[in-house]
Amino acid sequence: MYLSLFLVAFLAATLLPAQSEVLVISAQQMGYNVWLIWLSASVGNTLGSVVNYALGRFLLHYQDRRWFPFKGKTLERGHWWFERYGKWSLLLAWAPFIGDTLTFIAGMLRLKFWQFLVIVWISKAGRYALLLGLLKLWFEPVLS
């Protein structure tokens, strides 16, 4: 289960469509270790964002190609976020639609990799911690 969770979370952070939250919730409800669920999902999702960073860093010169994953308007929106909020915009790396673009832009703008990794880890791990915490509050039986 943990390897599956890692892989789905990894894919969810790249440009491929995947929803890791469903698997996180399922694993938690099936009684798997919450810490290992959190770690598997967080590491996988963060490493998936590293792929986007690498695309931005090393493959930007292919942006005029049809297969290139980010189009002009998407890049403009992500660049705007980076101009306005700087590297801290990566705290939104967990967010649908804009998160992938922000991680790509970080690579494109050559943000120091260690800064990228720390901020994206906080974003991704924080999101899964919040999700698992809310699940625990929601589904844990109330003690009388």
VMD Tcl script that draws the C-alpha trace (Angstrom):
set ca {
  {0.00 0.00 0.00}
  {2.77 2.45 0.88}
  {4.53 1.98 -2.46}
  {1.24 2.51 -4.30}
  {0.63 5.64 -2.28}
  {4.13 6.91 -3.04}
  {3.64 6.32 -6.78}
  {0.18 7.90 -6.96}
  {1.37 10.92 -4.97}
  {4.40 11.19 -7.26}
  {2.21 11.11 -10.37}
  {-0.24 13.59 -8.85}
  {2.54 16.16 -8.52}
  {3.61 15.80 -12.13}
  {1.50 16.72 -15.11}
  {-0.19 13.34 -15.19}
  {-3.71 13.23 -13.77}
  {-3.86 11.44 -10.43}
  {-5.57 12.03 -7.10}
  {-3.50 10.99 -4.12}
  {-5.99 12.22 -1.54}
  {-8.40 9.39 -2.30}
  {-5.71 6.80 -1.63}
  {-4.54 8.63 1.53}
  {-8.09 8.58 2.89}
  {-8.56 4.94 1.92}
  {-5.30 3.86 3.56}
  {-6.15 5.74 6.73}
  {-9.62 4.22 6.87}
  {-8.19 0.72 6.34}
  {-6.00 1.17 9.40}
  {-2.56 1.59 7.86}
  {0.07 3.41 9.89}
  {-0.74 7.13 9.67}
  {2.92 8.18 9.88}
  {3.89 5.89 6.99}
  {0.92 7.10 4.95}
  {2.03 10.69 5.56}
  {5.68 9.96 4.77}
  {4.94 7.94 1.60}
  {2.57 10.56 0.21}
  {4.75 13.52 1.20}
  {7.97 12.12 -0.26}
  {6.25 10.95 -3.45}
  {4.47 14.24 -4.00}
  {7.59 16.29 -3.30}
  {9.68 14.21 -5.71}
  {6.99 14.62 -8.35}
  {7.40 18.37 -8.00}
  {11.15 17.93 -8.47}
  {10.30 16.56 -11.94}
  {8.46 19.80 -12.72}
  {11.41 21.82 -11.40}
  {13.77 19.87 -13.66}
  {11.48 20.42 -16.66}
  {11.55 24.15 -16.00}
  {15.27 24.21 -15.40}
  {16.44 22.11 -18.30}
  {13.68 21.85 -20.91}
  {12.34 25.40 -21.23}
  {13.91 25.76 -24.68}
  {11.26 23.32 -25.94}
  {8.36 25.54 -24.90}
  {7.34 26.22 -28.50}
  {6.76 22.51 -29.11}
  {3.25 21.12 -29.23}
  {3.94 18.49 -26.53}
  {5.35 20.98 -24.04}
  {3.18 20.73 -20.90}
  {2.75 24.43 -20.04}
  {1.25 26.91 -22.45}
  {1.78 30.67 -22.56}
  {-1.09 31.79 -20.31}
  {-0.29 29.18 -17.69}
  {3.35 30.25 -17.62}
  {2.35 33.91 -17.40}
  {0.08 33.22 -14.41}
  {2.77 31.26 -12.60}
  {5.37 33.90 -13.36}
  {3.03 36.57 -11.98}
  {2.74 34.63 -8.69}
  {6.51 34.34 -8.51}
  {7.05 38.03 -9.22}
  {4.53 39.00 -6.58}
  {5.35 36.53 -3.78}
  {8.78 35.19 -4.72}
  {9.87 31.76 -3.60}
  {7.15 31.74 -0.91}
  {4.56 31.26 -3.62}
  {5.78 27.64 -3.57}
  {3.79 27.22 -0.37}
  {0.92 26.80 -2.85}
  {2.69 23.89 -4.56}
  {-0.01 21.59 -3.15}
  {-2.81 23.52 -4.89}
  {-4.53 22.12 -7.98}
  {-3.69 23.78 -11.31}
  {-1.33 26.50 -10.03}
  {0.94 24.24 -7.96}
  {2.46 22.35 -10.89}
  {3.03 25.60 -12.74}
  {4.74 27.20 -9.74}
  {7.15 24.29 -9.35}
  {7.96 24.52 -13.06}
  {8.51 28.29 -12.85}
  {10.83 27.79 -9.87}
  {13.05 25.65 -12.08}
  {12.74 28.06 -14.97}
  {13.84 30.96 -12.76}
  {16.63 28.79 -11.34}
  {15.59 29.06 -7.72}
  {18.22 27.40 -5.57}
  {17.30 23.74 -5.42}
  {17.63 23.41 -1.65}
  {15.24 26.35 -1.15}
  {12.82 24.82 -3.60}
  {12.98 21.46 -1.85}
  {12.44 22.85 1.65}
  {9.50 25.06 0.72}
  {7.82 22.43 -1.45}
  {8.31 19.80 1.30}
  {6.61 22.13 3.80}
  {3.74 22.66 1.36}
  {3.23 19.02 0.41}
  {3.87 17.44 3.82}
  {1.73 20.10 5.48}
  {-1.18 19.37 3.20}
  {-1.07 15.64 3.94}
  {-0.65 16.28 7.67}
  {-3.70 18.54 7.61}
  {-5.72 15.98 5.64}
  {-4.78 13.13 7.98}
  {-5.39 15.29 11.04}
  {-8.85 16.25 9.83}
  {-9.62 12.61 9.08}
  {-8.60 11.65 12.60}
  {-10.82 14.36 14.10}
  {-13.74 13.53 11.82}
  {-13.71 9.74 12.09}
  {-12.30 9.10 15.55}
  {-15.09 8.10 17.91}
  {-15.94 10.65 20.54}
  {-14.96 9.45 24.02}
  {-17.71 9.70 26.59}
}
mol new
graphics top color blue
foreach p $ca { graphics top sphere $p radius 0.5 }
foreach p [lrange $ca 0 end-1] q [lrange $ca 1 end] { graphics top cylinder $p $q radius 0.2 }
display resetview
